[in-house]
């Protein structure tokens, strides 16, 4: 099961997204975005988080969209990036 989840994460989430991003940190941003999306899927379908399930869908999409956008196109950060 772990191998299947790892392959799915890499080939269905990370690789396609990384191919659409530019910049030296494209891989990191793709992996972080996949983790954010995966976290939402886990919360909704595995943990069945009732607080999220009860939330208005438009608000949930807006809030998670904001998180994903920040990961994909981060603002300039005063914290130096680790190579």
Backbone as CSV, one residue per row, in Angstrom:
resi,resn,N_x,N_y,N_z,CA_x,CA_y,CA_z,C_x,C_y,C_z
1,UNK,0.827,-1.187,0.000,0.000,0.000,0.000,0.878,1.259,0.000
2,UNK,1.920,1.250,0.802,2.811,2.407,0.871,3.434,2.698,-0.495
3,UNK,3.893,1.631,-1.177,4.502,1.816,-2.495,3.498,2.413,-3.484
4,UNK,2.277,1.946,-3.431,1.236,2.451,-4.328,0.943,3.929,-4.047
5,UNK,0.837,4.291,-2.782,0.604,5.690,-2.417,1.781,6.571,-2.835
6,UNK,2.989,6.079,-2.630,4.181,6.826,-3.020,4.195,7.066,-4.535
7,UNK,3.918,6.018,-5.301,3.893,6.149,-6.764,2.802,7.114,-7.214
8,UNK,1.637,7.003,-6.623,0.531,7.889,-6.970,0.898,9.340,-6.669
9,UNK,1.449,9.572,-5.502,1.862,10.923,-5.100,2.854,11.488,-6.110
10,UNK,3.851,10.705,-6.437,4.921,11.171,-7.325,4.438,11.368,-8.759
11,UNK,3.736,10.381,-9.301,3.405,10.391,-10.725,2.106,11.130,-11.067
12,UNK,1.174,11.180,-10.141,-0.094,11.852,-10.439,-0.199,13.259,-9.857
13,UNK,0.584,13.542,-8.830,0.550,14.874,-8.235,1.809,15.664,-8.581
14,UNK,2.952,15.183,-8.113,4.186,15.969,-8.181,4.680,16.169,-9.612
15,UNK,4.871,15.110,-10.356,5.459,15.231,-11.695,4.669,16.150,-12.626
16,UNK,3.348,15.966,-12.765,2.607,16.861,-13.665,2.679,18.331,-13.233
17,UNK,2.608,18.572,-11.945,2.666,19.940,-11.455,4.053,20.535,-11.660
18,UNK,5.071,19.785,-11.330,6.450,20.268,-11.507,6.698,20.648,-12.972
19,UNK,6.146,19.906,-13.895,6.317,20.204,-15.305,5.708,21.528,-15.727
20,UNK,4.803,22.056,-14.935,4.139,23.330,-15.259,4.771,24.518,-14.550
21,UNK,5.668,24.255,-13.623,6.280,25.329,-12.837,7.664,25.667,-13.383
22,UNK,8.094,26.895,-13.121,9.436,27.309,-13.498,10.178,27.752,-12.251
23,UNK,11.472,27.897,-12.391,12.284,28.380,-11.286,13.050,27.260,-10.622
24,UNK,14.075,27.637,-9.875,14.949,26.642,-9.260,14.275,25.827,-8.155
25,UNK,13.190,26.344,-7.609,12.501,25.639,-6.532,11.202,24.985,-7.014
26,UNK,11.075,24.738,-8.312,9.845,24.156,-8.862,9.524,22.808,-8.225
27,UNK,10.532,21.986,-8.008,10.292,20.673,-7.408,9.747,20.817,-5.990
28,UNK,10.351,21.687,-5.213,9.886,21.900,-3.835,8.464,22.440,-3.809
29,UNK,8.151,23.400,-4.676,6.800,23.954,-4.714,5.787,22.905,-5.153
30,UNK,6.160,22.058,-6.117,5.251,20.993,-6.559,5.001,20.002,-5.432
31,UNK,6.047,19.631,-4.724,5.901,18.674,-3.616,5.081,19.263,-2.474
32,UNK,5.291,20.532,-2.178,4.534,21.182,-1.108,3.064,21.308,-1.494
33,UNK,2.797,21.672,-2.735,1.409,21.766,-3.195,0.729,20.404,-3.150
34,UNK,1.445,19.353,-3.539,0.886,18.003,-3.475,0.582,17.613,-2.027
35,UNK,1.444,18.030,-1.107,1.210,17.740,0.309,-0.017,18.481,0.835
36,UNK,-0.191,19.731,0.406,-1.368,20.500,0.819,-2.641,19.834,0.294
37,UNK,-2.632,19.490,-0.986,-3.809,18.836,-1.577,-4.060,17.479,-0.926
38,UNK,-2.999,16.723,-0.707,-3.134,15.418,-0.060,-3.670,15.532,1.356
39,UNK,-3.263,16.579,2.044,-3.767,16.804,3.396,-5.259,17.055,3.415
40,UNK,-5.735,17.807,2.438,-7.174,18.060,2.353,-7.929,16.765,2.056
41,UNK,-7.412,15.989,1.110,-8.058,14.713,0.783,-8.111,13.800,2.005
42,UNK,-7.013,13.725,2.730,-6.966,12.912,3.943,-8.019,13.406,4.956
43,UNK,-8.033,14.725,5.182,-8.962,15.278,6.180,-10.414,15.005,5.813
44,UNK,-10.729,15.108,4.527,-12.117,14.920,4.102,-12.518,13.452,4.020
45,UNK,-11.678,12.607,3.438,-12.090,11.247,3.117,-11.640,10.183,4.102
46,UNK,-10.523,10.405,4.764,-10.042,9.405,5.720,-10.494,9.776,7.127
47,UNK,-10.116,10.972,7.554,-10.470,11.413,8.907,-11.919,11.869,9.009
48,UNK,-12.540,12.152,7.856,-13.907,12.671,7.830,-14.090,13.822,8.816
49,UNK,-13.192,14.801,8.690,-13.198,15.979,9.558,-14.529,16.712,9.411
50,UNK,-15.356,16.635,10.431,-16.700,17.189,10.372,-16.704,18.706,10.255
51,UNK,-15.720,19.355,10.845,-15.637,20.810,10.710,-15.429,21.222,9.263
52,UNK,-14.573,20.506,8.546,-14.349,20.800,7.126,-15.522,20.340,6.269
53,UNK,-16.093,19.200,6.591,-17.215,18.689,5.808,-18.447,19.581,5.923
54,UNK,-18.622,20.226,7.068,-19.766,21.117,7.264,-19.543,22.496,6.645
55,UNK,-18.295,22.843,6.407,-17.963,24.158,5.875,-18.558,24.338,4.478
56,UNK,-19.059,25.521,4.214,-19.569,25.845,2.886,-18.480,25.545,1.855
57,UNK,-18.836,24.829,0.805,-17.860,24.390,-0.204,-17.111,25.564,-0.828
58,UNK,-17.808,26.660,-1.083,-17.164,27.834,-1.671,-16.089,28.383,-0.743
59,UNK,-16.380,28.421,0.550,-15.394,28.904,1.512,-14.209,27.950,1.610
60,UNK,-14.481,26.648,1.624,-13.405,25.662,1.680,-12.493,25.792,0.462
61,UNK,-13.078,25.892,-0.710,-12.296,26.037,-1.938,-11.491,27.340,-1.901
62,UNK,-12.095,28.400,-1.432,-11.406,29.684,-1.349,-10.210,29.612,-0.405
63,UNK,-10.424,29.036,0.763,-9.337,28.955,1.741,-8.212,28.031,1.274
64,UNK,-8.570,26.871,0.751,-7.535,25.954,0.275,-6.879,26.485,-0.990
65,UNK,-7.649,27.169,-1.819,-7.069,27.793,-3.005,-6.007,28.813,-2.635
66,UNK,-6.279,29.563,-1.585,-5.304,30.542,-1.101,-4.030,29.847,-0.629
67,UNK,-4.173,28.753,0.097,-2.997,27.996,0.546,-2.184,27.476,-0.633
68,UNK,-2.864,26.876,-1.587,-2.172,26.342,-2.759,-1.494,27.449,-3.553
69,UNK,-2.166,28.567,-3.720,-1.570,29.665,-4.479,-0.306,30.165,-3.806
70,UNK,-0.321,30.248,-2.496,0.861,30.695,-1.749,2.029,29.737,-1.951
71,UNK,1.757,28.475,-2.007,2.812,27.473,-2.223,3.330,27.557,-3.659
72,UNK,2.423,27.710,-4.601,2.812,27.690,-6.010,3.501,28.976,-6.459
73,UNK,3.036,30.109,-5.965,3.625,31.397,-6.343,3.863,32.215,-5.081
74,UNK,4.854,31.804,-4.298,5.086,32.482,-3.012,5.552,33.919,-3.203
75,UNK,5.165,34.738,-2.248,5.669,36.106,-2.212,7.140,36.057,-1.836
76,UNK,7.838,37.138,-2.100,9.240,37.197,-1.695,9.315,37.022,-0.177
77,UNK,10.200,36.156,0.241,10.326,35.865,1.665,11.620,36.475,2.200
78,UNK,11.549,37.114,3.387,12.772,37.650,3.991,13.671,36.541,4.530
79,UNK,13.147,35.334,4.630,13.932,34.212,5.145,14.726,33.613,3.992
80,UNK,16.045,33.487,4.134,16.835,32.910,3.041,16.449,31.462,2.794
81,UNK,16.447,31.073,1.520,16.105,29.705,1.138,17.322,28.799,1.326
82,UNK,17.090,27.608,1.828,18.150,26.622,1.995,18.299,25.868,0.680
83,UNK,19.514,25.779,0.153,19.689,25.080,-1.135,19.396,23.607,-1.051
